[in-house]
Amino acid sequence: MIDARGLSCPEPVILIKKAMASREKEYEMMVDNRTALENVTRFAQHQGYEVEHGAEGGDYRLRIYQK
């Protein structure tokens, strides 16, 4: 679980980019603003990952995975 709540862009994107260096097939991430959600989603999709997300209170939980 990558907790990027409280961070402004581009920090959440940098965190997922570093995590993706491990080449795992799935990641979970929490962000707390729409801009981070959109930027992380866009980055992950450009890296070949699928992204699902849901709202939890004022936060967003992302599931980033490869099929």
PQR file of N, CA, C, O and H, with PARSE charges and radii, in Angstrom:
ATOM      1  N   MET A   1       0.856  -1.181   0.000 -0.4000 1.5000
ATOM      2  CA  MET A   1       0.000   0.000   0.000 -0.0000 2.0000
ATOM      3  C   MET A   1       0.895   1.234   0.000  0.5500 1.7000
ATOM      4  O   MET A   1       1.756   1.400   0.864 -0.5500 1.4000
ATOM      5  N   ILE A   2       0.675   2.080  -0.972 -0.4000 1.5000
ATOM      6  CA  ILE A   2       1.403   3.336  -1.069 -0.0000 2.0000
ATOM      7  C   ILE A   2       0.457   4.441  -0.596  0.5500 1.7000
ATOM      8  O   ILE A   2      -0.595   4.660  -1.196 -0.5500 1.4000
ATOM      9  H   ILE A   2      -0.025   1.946  -1.674  0.4000 1.0000
ATOM     10  N   ASP A   3       0.825   5.115   0.450 -0.4000 1.5000
ATOM     11  CA  ASP A   3      -0.018   6.170   1.007 -0.0000 2.0000
ATOM     12  C   ASP A   3       0.535   7.522   0.563  0.5500 1.7000
ATOM     13  O   ASP A   3       1.543   7.997   1.084 -0.5500 1.4000
ATOM     14  H   ASP A   3       1.680   4.937   0.937  0.4000 1.0000
ATOM     15  N   ALA A   4      -0.145   8.132  -0.412 -0.4000 1.5000
ATOM     16  CA  ALA A   4       0.298   9.426  -0.930 -0.0000 2.0000
ATOM     17  C   ALA A   4      -0.643  10.545  -0.502  0.5500 1.7000
ATOM     18  O   ALA A   4      -0.650  11.623  -1.096 -0.5500 1.4000
ATOM     19  H   ALA A   4      -0.964   7.746  -0.836  0.4000 1.0000
ATOM     20  N   ARG A   5      -1.442  10.280   0.542 -0.4000 1.5000
ATOM     21  CA  ARG A   5      -2.338  11.319   1.024 -0.0000 2.0000
ATOM     22  C   ARG A   5      -1.513  12.457   1.617  0.5500 1.7000
ATOM     23  O   ARG A   5      -0.513  12.234   2.298 -0.5500 1.4000
ATOM     24  H   ARG A   5      -1.436   9.404   1.024  0.4000 1.0000
ATOM     25  N   GLY A   6      -1.958  13.684   1.340 -0.4000 1.5000
ATOM     26  CA  GLY A   6      -1.256  14.855   1.840 -0.0000 2.0000
ATOM     27  C   GLY A   6      -0.121  15.319   0.945  0.5500 1.7000
ATOM     28  O   GLY A   6       0.508  16.341   1.217 -0.5500 1.4000
ATOM     29  H   GLY A   6      -2.771  13.865   0.786  0.4000 1.0000
ATOM     30  N   LEU A   7       0.144  14.580  -0.116 -0.4000 1.5000
ATOM     31  CA  LEU A   7       1.216  14.963  -1.037 -0.0000 2.0000
ATOM     32  C   LEU A   7       0.628  15.631  -2.270  0.5500 1.7000
ATOM     33  O   LEU A   7      -0.437  15.244  -2.750 -0.5500 1.4000
ATOM     34  H   LEU A   7      -0.368  13.750  -0.338  0.4000 1.0000
ATOM     35  N   SER A   8       1.331  16.637  -2.777 -0.4000 1.5000
ATOM     36  CA  SER A   8       0.875  17.281  -4.008 -0.0000 2.0000
ATOM     37  C   SER A   8       1.674  16.729  -5.184  0.5500 1.7000
ATOM     38  O   SER A   8       2.786  16.223  -5.032 -0.5500 1.4000
ATOM     39  H   SER A   8       2.196  16.951  -2.387  0.4000 1.0000
ATOM     40  N   CYS A   9       1.073  16.846  -6.345 -0.4000 1.5000
ATOM     41  CA  CYS A   9       1.733  16.378  -7.563 -0.0000 2.0000
ATOM     42  C   CYS A   9       2.960  17.234  -7.799  0.5500 1.7000
ATOM     43  O   CYS A   9       2.928  18.444  -7.579 -0.5500 1.4000
ATOM     44  H   CYS A   9       0.170  17.257  -6.469  0.4000 1.0000
ATOM     45  N   PRO A  10       4.032  16.620  -8.243 -0.5600 1.5000
ATOM     46  CA  PRO A  10       4.120  15.288  -8.832  0.2800 2.0000
ATOM     47  C   PRO A  10       4.518  14.175  -7.860  0.5500 1.7000
ATOM     48  O   PRO A  10       4.824  13.068  -8.306 -0.5500 1.4000
ATOM     49  N   GLU A  11       4.526  14.427  -6.563 -0.4000 1.5000
ATOM     50  CA  GLU A  11       5.001  13.425  -5.596 -0.0000 2.0000
ATOM     51  C   GLU A  11       4.285  12.069  -5.686  0.5500 1.7000
ATOM     52  O   GLU A  11       4.966  11.043  -5.663 -0.5500 1.4000
ATOM     53  H   GLU A  11       4.278  15.326  -6.201  0.4000 1.0000
ATOM     54  N   PRO A  12       2.947  12.010  -5.788 -0.5600 1.5000
ATOM     55  CA  PRO A  12       2.304  10.698  -5.910  0.2800 2.0000
ATOM     56  C   PRO A  12       2.752   9.933  -7.162  0.5500 1.7000
ATOM     57  O   PRO A  12       2.908   8.712  -7.120 -0.5500 1.4000
ATOM     58  N   VAL A  13       2.957  10.640  -8.262 -0.4000 1.5000
ATOM     59  CA  VAL A  13       3.428   9.985  -9.493 -0.0000 2.0000
ATOM     60  C   VAL A  13       4.848   9.455  -9.288  0.5500 1.7000
ATOM     61  O   VAL A  13       5.172   8.355  -9.735 -0.5500 1.4000
ATOM     62  H   VAL A  13       2.830  11.632  -8.297  0.4000 1.0000
ATOM     63  N   ILE A  14       5.684  10.225  -8.621 -0.4000 1.5000
ATOM     64  CA  ILE A  14       7.053   9.777  -8.354 -0.0000 2.0000
ATOM     65  C   ILE A  14       7.046   8.528  -7.485  0.5500 1.7000
ATOM     66  O   ILE A  14       7.830   7.608  -7.716 -0.5500 1.4000
ATOM     67  H   ILE A  14       5.421  11.119  -8.258  0.4000 1.0000
ATOM     68  N   LEU A  15       6.165   8.487  -6.487 -0.4000 1.5000
ATOM     69  CA  LEU A  15       6.081   7.302  -5.620 -0.0000 2.0000
ATOM     70  C   LEU A  15       5.671   6.059  -6.396  0.5500 1.7000
ATOM     71  O   LEU A  15       6.255   4.993  -6.201 -0.5500 1.4000
ATOM     72  H   LEU A  15       5.528   9.234  -6.300  0.4000 1.0000
ATOM     73  N   ILE A  16       4.672   6.176  -7.278 -0.4000 1.5000
ATOM     74  CA  ILE A  16       4.243   4.980  -8.024 -0.0000 2.0000
ATOM     75  C   ILE A  16       5.310   4.595  -9.041  0.5500 1.7000
ATOM     76  O   ILE A  16       5.512   3.409  -9.302 -0.5500 1.4000
ATOM     77  H   ILE A  16       4.197   7.041  -7.437  0.4000 1.0000
ATOM     78  N   LYS A  17       5.987   5.567  -9.611 -0.4000 1.5000
ATOM     79  CA  LYS A  17       7.062   5.257 -10.556 -0.0000 2.0000
ATOM     80  C   LYS A  17       8.169   4.465  -9.867  0.5500 1.7000
ATOM     81  O   LYS A  17       8.665   3.484 -10.421 -0.5500 1.4000
ATOM     82  H   LYS A  17       5.823   6.530  -9.399  0.4000 1.0000
ATOM     83  N   LYS A  18       8.560   4.881  -8.662 -0.4000 1.5000
ATOM     84  CA  LYS A  18       9.586   4.158  -7.905 -0.0000 2.0000
ATOM     85  C   LYS A  18       9.110   2.754  -7.555  0.5500 1.7000
ATOM     86  O   LYS A  18       9.878   1.796  -7.645 -0.5500 1.4000
ATOM     87  H   LYS A  18       8.157   5.678  -8.211  0.4000 1.0000
ATOM     88  N   ALA A  19       7.839   2.628  -7.152 -0.4000 1.5000
ATOM     89  CA  ALA A  19       7.294   1.310  -6.813 -0.0000 2.0000
ATOM     90  C   ALA A  19       7.287   0.394  -8.032  0.5500 1.7000
ATOM     91  O   ALA A  19       7.561  -0.800  -7.911 -0.5500 1.4000
ATOM     92  H   ALA A  19       7.216   3.406  -7.079  0.4000 1.0000
ATOM     93  N   MET A  20       6.979   0.938  -9.193 -0.4000 1.5000
ATOM     94  CA  MET A  20       6.915   0.130 -10.414 -0.0000 2.0000
ATOM     95  C   MET A  20       8.277  -0.413 -10.829  0.5500 1.7000
ATOM     96  O   MET A  20       8.348  -1.341 -11.635 -0.5500 1.4000
ATOM     97  H   MET A  20       6.756   1.908  -9.291  0.4000 1.0000
ATOM     98  N   ALA A  21       9.343   0.140 -10.300 -0.4000 1.5000
ATOM     99  CA  ALA A  21      10.680  -0.387 -10.582 -0.0000 2.0000
ATOM    100  C   ALA A  21      10.817  -1.818 -10.075  0.5500 1.7000
ATOM    101  O   ALA A  21      11.671  -2.566 -10.551 -0.5500 1.4000
ATOM    102  H   ALA A  21       9.285   0.893  -9.645  0.4000 1.0000
ATOM    103  N   SER A  22       9.979  -2.205  -9.107 -0.4000 1.5000
ATOM    104  CA  SER A  22      10.004  -3.578  -8.574 -0.0000 2.0000
ATOM    105  C   SER A  22       9.338  -4.573  -9.523  0.5500 1.7000
ATOM    106  O   SER A  22       9.473  -5.785  -9.356 -0.5500 1.4000
ATOM    107  H   SER A  22       9.285  -1.598  -8.720  0.4000 1.0000
ATOM    108  N   ARG A  23       8.621  -4.056 -10.518 -0.4000 1.5000
ATOM    109  CA  ARG A  23       7.956  -4.867 -11.538 -0.0000 2.0000
ATOM    110  C   ARG A  23       6.902  -5.823 -10.982  0.5500 1.7000
ATOM    111  O   ARG A  23       6.670  -6.895 -11.541 -0.5500 1.4000
ATOM    112  H   ARG A  23       8.511  -3.071 -10.655  0.4000 1.0000
ATOM    113  N   GLU A  24       6.273  -5.432  -9.891 -0.4000 1.5000
ATOM    114  CA  GLU A  24       5.168  -6.241  -9.387 -0.0000 2.0000
ATOM    115  C   GLU A  24       3.986  -6.084 -10.328  0.5500 1.7000
ATOM    116  O   GLU A  24       3.930  -5.148 -11.125 -0.5500 1.4000
ATOM    117  H   GLU A  24       6.461  -4.561  -9.437  0.4000 1.0000
ATOM    118  N   LYS A  25       3.049  -7.006 -10.227 -0.4000 1.5000
ATOM    119  CA  LYS A  25       1.897  -6.969 -11.126 -0.0000 2.0000
ATOM    120  C   LYS A  25       0.752  -6.138 -10.575  0.5500 1.7000
ATOM    121  O   LYS A  25      -0.179  -5.805 -11.309 -0.5500 1.4000
ATOM    122  H   LYS A  25       3.095  -7.767  -9.580  0.4000 1.0000
ATOM    123  N   GLU A  26       0.808  -5.795  -9.281 -0.4000 1.5000
ATOM    124  CA  GLU A  26      -0.298  -5.045  -8.689 -0.0000 2.0000
ATOM    125  C   GLU A  26       0.193  -4.145  -7.557  0.5500 1.7000
ATOM    126  O   GLU A  26       1.094  -4.496  -6.795 -0.5500 1.4000
ATOM    127  H   GLU A  26       1.564  -6.066  -8.685  0.4000 1.0000
ATOM    128  N   TYR A  27      -0.436  -2.974  -7.479 -0.4000 1.5000
ATOM    129  CA  TYR A  27      -0.145  -1.999  -6.431 -0.0000 2.0000
ATOM    130  C   TYR A  27      -1.464  -1.417  -5.929  0.5500 1.7000
ATOM    131  O   TYR A  27      -2.448  -1.356  -6.666 -0.5500 1.4000
ATOM    132  H   TYR A  27      -1.168  -2.690  -8.098  0.4000 1.0000
ATOM    133  N   GLU A  28      -1.472  -0.994  -4.682 -0.4000 1.5000
ATOM    134  CA  GLU A  28      -2.600  -0.239  -4.138 -0.0000 2.0000
ATOM    135  C   GLU A  28      -2.046   1.088  -3.664  0.5500 1.7000
ATOM    136  O   GLU A  28      -0.943   1.167  -3.124 -0.5500 1.4000
ATOM    137  H   GLU A  28      -0.673  -1.043  -4.083  0.4000 1.0000
ATOM    138  N   MET A  29      -2.842   2.137  -3.879 -0.4000 1.5000
ATOM    139  CA  MET A  29      -2.376   3.464  -3.532 -0.0000 2.0000
ATOM    140  C   MET A  29      -3.544   4.281  -3.003  0.5500 1.7000
ATOM    141  O   MET A  29      -4.673   4.140  -3.473 -0.5500 1.4000
ATOM    142  H   MET A  29      -3.738   2.073  -4.318  0.4000 1.0000
ATOM    143  N   MET A  30      -3.269   5.134  -2.025 -0.4000 1.5000
ATOM    144  CA  MET A  30      -4.257   6.072  -1.493 -0.0000 2.0000
ATOM    145  C   MET A  30      -3.795   7.486  -1.822  0.5500 1.7000
ATOM    146  O   MET A  30      -2.644   7.853  -1.586 -0.5500 1.4000
ATOM    147  H   MET A  30      -2.352   5.248  -1.643  0.4000 1.0000
ATOM    148  N   VAL A  31      -4.722   8.275  -2.375 -0.4000 1.5000
ATOM    149  CA  VAL A  31      -4.480   9.700  -2.605 -0.0000 2.0000
ATOM    150  C   VAL A  31      -5.678  10.459  -2.057  0.5500 1.7000
ATOM    151  O   VAL A  31      -6.739   9.877  -1.828 -0.5500 1.4000
ATOM    152  H   VAL A  31      -5.657   7.977  -2.567  0.4000 1.0000
ATOM    153  N   ASP A  32      -5.507  11.755  -1.847 -0.4000 1.5000
ATOM    154  CA  ASP A  32      -6.599  12.510  -1.234 -0.0000 2.0000
ATOM    155  C   ASP A  32      -7.083  13.685  -2.076  0.5500 1.7000
ATOM    156  O   ASP A  32      -7.777  14.574  -1.583 -0.5500 1.4000
ATOM    157  H   ASP A  32      -4.645  12.227  -2.033  0.4000 1.0000
ATOM    158  N   ASN A  33      -6.703  13.676  -3.367 -0.4000 1.5000
ATOM    159  CA  ASN A  33      -7.213  14.751  -4.223 -0.0000 2.0000
ATOM    160  C   ASN A  33      -7.365  14.260  -5.655  0.5500 1.7000
ATOM    161  O   ASN A  33      -6.685  13.334  -6.096 -0.5500 1.4000
ATOM    162  H   ASN A  33      -6.139  12.954  -3.767  0.4000 1.0000
ATOM    163  N   ARG A  34      -8.259  14.895  -6.348 -0.4000 1.5000
ATOM    164  CA  ARG A  34      -8.621  14.485  -7.712 -0.0000 2.0000
ATOM    165  C   ARG A  34      -7.449  14.626  -8.680  0.5500 1.7000
ATOM    166  O   ARG A  34      -7.293  13.800  -9.580 -0.5500 1.4000
ATOM    167  H   ARG A  34      -8.812  15.647  -5.989  0.4000 1.0000
ATOM    168  N   THR A  35      -6.630  15.650  -8.512 -0.4000 1.5000
ATOM    169  CA  THR A  35      -5.490  15.853  -9.408 -0.0000 2.0000
ATOM    170  C   THR A  35      -4.514  14.688  -9.320  0.5500 1.7000
ATOM    171  O   THR A  35      -4.050  14.186 -10.344 -0.5500 1.4000
ATOM    172  H   THR A  35      -6.757  16.321  -7.782  0.4000 1.0000
ATOM    173  N   ALA A  36      -4.204  14.257  -8.105 -0.4000 1.5000
ATOM    174  CA  ALA A  36      -3.306  13.105  -7.925 -0.0000 2.0000
ATOM    175  C   ALA A  36      -3.928  11.849  -8.530  0.5500 1.7000
ATOM    176  O   ALA A  36      -3.241  11.068  -9.188 -0.5500 1.4000
ATOM    177  H   ALA A  36      -4.582  14.664  -7.273  0.4000 1.0000
ATOM    178  N   LEU A  37      -5.214  11.657  -8.308 -0.4000 1.5000
ATOM    179  CA  LEU A  37      -5.923  10.506  -8.890 -0.0000 2.0000
ATOM    180  C   LEU A  37      -5.755  10.497 -10.407  0.5500 1.7000
ATOM    181  O   LEU A  37      -5.391   9.475 -10.989 -0.5500 1.4000
ATOM    182  H   LEU A  37      -5.771  12.292  -7.773  0.4000 1.0000
ATOM    183  N   GLU A  38      -6.016  11.621 -11.037 -0.4000 1.5000
ATOM    184  CA  GLU A  38      -5.930  11.701 -12.502 -0.0000 2.0000
ATOM    185  C   GLU A  38      -4.501  11.526 -13.001  0.5500 1.7000
ATOM    186  O   GLU A  38      -4.278  10.822 -13.985 -0.5500 1.4000
ATOM    187  H   GLU A  38      -6.312  12.451 -10.565  0.4000 1.0000
ATOM    188  N   ASN A  39      -3.534  12.152 -12.343 -0.4000 1.5000
ATOM    189  CA  ASN A  39      -2.141  12.058 -12.791 -0.0000 2.0000
ATOM    190  C   ASN A  39      -1.561  10.660 -12.601  0.5500 1.7000
ATOM    191  O   ASN A  39      -0.853  10.162 -13.476 -0.5500 1.4000
ATOM    192  H   ASN A  39      -3.716  12.724 -11.543  0.4000 1.0000
ATOM    193  N   VAL A  40      -1.850  10.024 -11.471 -0.4000 1.5000
ATOM    194  CA  VAL A  40      -1.358   8.667 -11.228 -0.0000 2.0000
ATOM    195  C   VAL A  40      -2.019   7.701 -12.213  0.5500 1.7000
ATOM    196  O   VAL A  40      -1.357   6.819 -12.760 -0.5500 1.4000
ATOM    197  H   VAL A  40      -2.425  10.428 -10.759  0.4000 1.0000
ATOM    198  N   THR A  41      -3.315   7.868 -12.437 -0.4000 1.5000
ATOM    199  CA  THR A  41      -4.029   7.008 -13.389 -0.0000 2.0000
ATOM    200  C   THR A  41      -3.410   7.139 -14.779  0.5500 1.7000
ATOM    201  O   THR A  41      -3.124   6.132 -15.426 -0.5500 1.4000
ATOM    202  H   THR A  41      -3.852   8.585 -11.993  0.4000 1.0000
ATOM    203  N   ARG A  42      -3.207   8.346 -15.231 -0.4000 1.5000
ATOM    204  CA  ARG A  42      -2.630   8.588 -16.562 -0.0000 2.0000
ATOM    205  C   ARG A  42      -1.243   7.961 -16.667  0.5500 1.7000
ATOM    206  O   ARG A  42      -0.933   7.294 -17.654 -0.5500 1.4000
ATOM    207  H   ARG A  42      -3.440   9.165 -14.706  0.4000 1.0000
ATOM    208  N   PHE A  43      -0.407   8.176 -15.650 -0.4000 1.5000
ATOM    209  CA  PHE A  43       0.949   7.617 -15.672 -0.0000 2.0000
ATOM    210  C   PHE A  43       0.901   6.089 -15.722  0.5500 1.7000
ATOM    211  O   PHE A  43       1.589   5.472 -16.535 -0.5500 1.4000
ATOM    212  H   PHE A  43      -0.659   8.718 -14.848  0.4000 1.0000
ATOM    213  N   ALA A  44       0.095   5.481 -14.858 -0.4000 1.5000
ATOM    214  CA  ALA A  44       0.016   4.022 -14.801 -0.0000 2.0000
ATOM    215  C   ALA A  44      -0.468   3.442 -16.130  0.5500 1.7000
ATOM    216  O   ALA A  44       0.062   2.434 -16.597 -0.5500 1.4000
ATOM    217  H   ALA A  44      -0.464   5.982 -14.197  0.4000 1.0000
ATOM    218  N   GLN A  45      -1.459   4.067 -16.731 -0.4000 1.5000
ATOM    219  CA  GLN A  45      -1.968   3.584 -18.010 -0.0000 2.0000
ATOM    220  C   GLN A  45      -0.895   3.681 -19.096  0.5500 1.7000
ATOM    221  O   GLN A  45      -0.800   2.796 -19.946 -0.5500 1.4000
ATOM    222  H   GLN A  45      -1.889   4.886 -16.351  0.4000 1.0000
ATOM    223  N   HIS A  46      -0.098   4.731 -19.077 -0.4000 1.5000
ATOM    224  CA  HIS A  46       0.991   4.851 -20.054 -0.0000 2.0000
ATOM    225  C   HIS A  46       2.071   3.795 -19.830  0.5500 1.7000
ATOM    226  O   HIS A  46       2.846   3.495 -20.739 -0.5500 1.4000
ATOM    227  H   HIS A  46      -0.175   5.450 -18.386  0.4000 1.0000
ATOM    228  N   GLN A  47       2.124   3.237 -18.632 -0.4000 1.5000
ATOM    229  CA  GLN A  47       3.086   2.174 -18.331 -0.0000 2.0000
ATOM    230  C   GLN A  47       2.499   0.788 -18.606  0.5500 1.7000
ATOM    231  O   GLN A  47       3.164  -0.222 -18.373 -0.5500 1.4000
ATOM    232  H   GLN A  47       1.495   3.481 -17.894  0.4000 1.0000
ATOM    233  N   GLY A  48       1.262   0.732 -19.098 -0.4000 1.5000
ATOM    234  CA  GLY A  48       0.632  -0.542 -19.451 -0.0000 2.0000
ATOM    235  C   GLY A  48      -0.198  -1.158 -18.342  0.5500 1.7000
ATOM    236  O   GLY A  48      -0.553  -2.334 -18.429 -0.5500 1.4000
ATOM    237  H   GLY A  48       0.722   1.552 -19.287  0.4000 1.0000
ATOM    238  N   TYR A  49      -0.518  -0.403 -17.302 -0.4000 1.5000
ATOM    239  CA  TYR A  49      -1.316  -0.909 -16.187 -0.0000 2.0000
ATOM    240  C   TYR A  49      -2.781  -0.503 -16.350  0.5500 1.7000
ATOM    241  O   TYR A  49      -3.097   0.499 -16.992 -0.5500 1.4000
ATOM    242  H   TYR A  49      -0.230   0.552 -17.231  0.4000 1.0000
ATOM    243  N   GLU A  50      -3.653  -1.293 -15.765 -0.4000 1.5000
ATOM    244  CA  GLU A  50      -5.072  -0.961 -15.642 -0.0000 2.0000
ATOM    245  C   GLU A  50      -5.240  -0.285 -14.285  0.5500 1.7000
ATOM    246  O   GLU A  50      -4.480  -0.556 -13.356 -0.5500 1.4000
ATOM    247  H   GLU A  50      -3.396  -2.107 -15.244  0.4000 1.0000
ATOM    248  N   VAL A  51      -6.225   0.586 -14.168 -0.4000 1.5000
ATOM    249  CA  VAL A  51      -6.455   1.286 -12.903 -0.0000 2.0000
ATOM    250  C   VAL A  51      -7.939   1.249 -12.570  0.5500 1.7000
ATOM    251  O   VAL A  51      -8.784   1.592 -13.396 -0.5500 1.4000
ATOM    252  H   VAL A  51      -6.843   0.807 -14.923  0.4000 1.0000
ATOM    253  N   GLU A  52      -8.239   0.831 -11.351 -0.4000 1.5000
ATOM    254  CA  GLU A  52      -9.588   0.910 -10.797 -0.0000 2.0000
ATOM    255  C   GLU A  52      -9.487   1.789  -9.562  0.5500 1.7000
ATOM    256  O   GLU A  52      -8.475   1.772  -8.861 -0.5500 1.4000
ATOM    257  H   GLU A  52      -7.552   0.552 -10.680  0.4000 1.0000
ATOM    258  N   HIS A  53     -10.535   2.556  -9.296 -0.4000 1.5000
ATOM    259  CA  HIS A  53     -10.481   3.392  -8.094 -0.0000 2.0000
ATOM    260  C   HIS A  53     -11.865   3.546  -7.507  0.5500 1.7000
ATOM    261  O   HIS A  53     -12.882   3.428  -8.190 -0.5500 1.4000
ATOM    262  H   HIS A  53     -11.357   2.571  -9.865  0.4000 1.0000
ATOM    263  N   GLY A  54     -11.864   3.809  -6.232 -0.4000 1.5000
ATOM    264  CA  GLY A  54     -13.100   4.062  -5.511 -0.0000 2.0000
ATOM    265  C   GLY A  54     -12.847   5.106  -4.444  0.5500 1.7000
ATOM    266  O   GLY A  54     -11.722   5.279  -3.976 -0.5500 1.4000
ATOM    267  H   GLY A  54     -11.038   3.905  -5.677  0.4000 1.0000
ATOM    268  N   ALA A  55     -13.905   5.798  -4.066 -0.4000 1.5000
ATOM    269  CA  ALA A  55     -13.794   6.835  -3.044 -0.0000 2.0000
ATOM    270  C   ALA A  55     -14.035   6.232  -1.669  0.5500 1.7000
ATOM    271  O   ALA A  55     -14.921   5.395  -1.492 -0.5500 1.4000
ATOM    272  H   ALA A  55     -14.819   5.657  -4.446  0.4000 1.0000
ATOM    273  N   GLU A  56     -13.246   6.661  -0.706 -0.4000 1.5000
ATOM    274  CA  GLU A  56     -13.405   6.257   0.696 -0.0000 2.0000
ATOM    275  C   GLU A  56     -13.339   7.529   1.530  0.5500 1.7000
ATOM    276  O   GLU A  56     -12.256   8.028   1.837 -0.5500 1.4000
ATOM    277  H   GLU A  56     -12.527   7.341  -0.849  0.4000 1.0000
ATOM    278  N   GLY A  57     -14.491   8.041   1.889 -0.4000 1.5000
ATOM    279  CA  GLY A  57     -14.508   9.332   2.582 -0.0000 2.0000
ATOM    280  C   GLY A  57     -14.033  10.395   1.615  0.5500 1.7000
ATOM    281  O   GLY A  57     -14.590  10.529   0.526 -0.5500 1.4000
ATOM    282  H   GLY A  57     -15.370   7.636   1.640  0.4000 1.0000
ATOM    283  N   GLY A  58     -13.023  11.145   1.985 -0.4000 1.5000
ATOM    284  CA  GLY A  58     -12.457  12.145   1.088 -0.0000 2.0000
ATOM    285  C   GLY A  58     -11.240  11.648   0.337  0.5500 1.7000
ATOM    286  O   GLY A  58     -10.571  12.423  -0.346 -0.5500 1.4000
ATOM    287  H   GLY A  58     -12.570  11.036   2.870  0.4000 1.0000
ATOM    288  N   ASP A  59     -10.945  10.361   0.458 -0.4000 1.5000
ATOM    289  CA  ASP A  59      -9.759   9.780  -0.170 -0.0000 2.0000
ATOM    290  C   ASP A  59     -10.163   8.894  -1.339  0.5500 1.7000
ATOM    291  O   ASP A  59     -11.325   8.519  -1.491 -0.5500 1.4000
ATOM    292  H   ASP A  59     -11.489   9.732   1.014  0.4000 1.0000
ATOM    293  N   TYR A  60      -9.168   8.570  -2.160 -0.4000 1.5000
ATOM    294  CA  TYR A  60      -9.363   7.649  -3.275 -0.0000 2.0000
ATOM    295  C   TYR A  60      -8.403   6.480  -3.098  0.5500 1.7000
ATOM    296  O   TYR A  60      -7.217   6.667  -2.827 -0.5500 1.4000
ATOM    297  H   TYR A  60      -8.223   8.874  -2.037  0.4000 1.0000
ATOM    298  N   ARG A  61      -8.936   5.275  -3.254 -0.4000 1.5000
ATOM    299  CA  ARG A  61      -8.112   4.064  -3.228 -0.0000 2.0000
ATOM    300  C   ARG A  61      -7.981   3.576  -4.659  0.5500 1.7000
ATOM    301  O   ARG A  61      -8.979   3.319  -5.332 -0.5500 1.4000
ATOM    302  H   ARG A  61      -9.900   5.123  -3.474  0.4000 1.0000
ATOM    303  N   LEU A  62      -6.742   3.451  -5.119 -0.4000 1.5000
ATOM    304  CA  LEU A  62      -6.479   2.994  -6.471 -0.0000 2.0000
ATOM    305  C   LEU A  62      -5.936   1.574  -6.434  0.5500 1.7000
ATOM    306  O   LEU A  62      -5.115   1.231  -5.583 -0.5500 1.4000
ATOM    307  H   LEU A  62      -5.931   3.660  -4.572  0.4000 1.0000
ATOM    308  N   ARG A  63      -6.396   0.768  -7.351 -0.4000 1.5000
ATOM    309  CA  ARG A  63      -5.824  -0.561  -7.604 -0.0000 2.0000
ATOM    310  C   ARG A  63      -5.202  -0.473  -8.977  0.5500 1.7000
ATOM    311  O   ARG A  63      -5.897  -0.260  -9.971 -0.5500 1.4000
ATOM    312  H   ARG A  63      -7.063   1.046  -8.042  0.4000 1.0000
ATOM    313  N   ILE A  64      -3.910  -0.634  -9.032 -0.4000 1.5000
ATOM    314  CA  ILE A  64      -3.145  -0.504 -10.256 -0.0000 2.0000
ATOM    315  C   ILE A  64      -2.583  -1.887 -10.559  0.5500 1.7000
ATOM    316  O   ILE A  64      -1.843  -2.441  -9.746 -0.5500 1.4000
ATOM    317  H   ILE A  64      -3.346  -0.807  -8.225  0.4000 1.0000
ATOM    318  N   TYR A  65      -2.921  -2.453 -11.715 -0.4000 1.5000
ATOM    319  CA  TYR A  65      -2.557  -3.846 -11.980 -0.0000 2.0000
ATOM    320  C   TYR A  65      -2.339  -4.105 -13.459  0.5500 1.7000
ATOM    321  O   TYR A  65      -2.778  -3.344 -14.321 -0.5500 1.4000
ATOM    322  H   TYR A  65      -3.522  -2.003 -12.375  0.4000 1.0000
ATOM    323  N   GLN A  66      -1.643  -5.211 -13.725 -0.4000 1.5000
ATOM    324  CA  GLN A  66      -1.465  -5.677 -15.096 -0.0000 2.0000
ATOM    325  C   GLN A  66      -2.347  -6.892 -15.306  0.5500 1.7000
ATOM    326  O   GLN A  66      -2.476  -7.741 -14.423 -0.5500 1.4000
ATOM    327  H   GLN A  66      -1.287  -5.829 -13.025  0.4000 1.0000
ATOM    328  N   LYS A  67      -2.944  -6.968 -16.465 -0.4000 1.5000
ATOM    329  CA  LYS A  67      -3.774  -8.140 -16.786 -0.0000 2.0000
ATOM    330  C   LYS A  67      -2.922  -9.300 -17.195  0.5500 1.7000
ATOM    331  O   LYS A  67      -3.444 -10.372 -17.501 -0.5500 1.4000
ATOM    332  H   LYS A  67      -2.839  -6.278 -17.182  0.4000 1.0000
TER
END
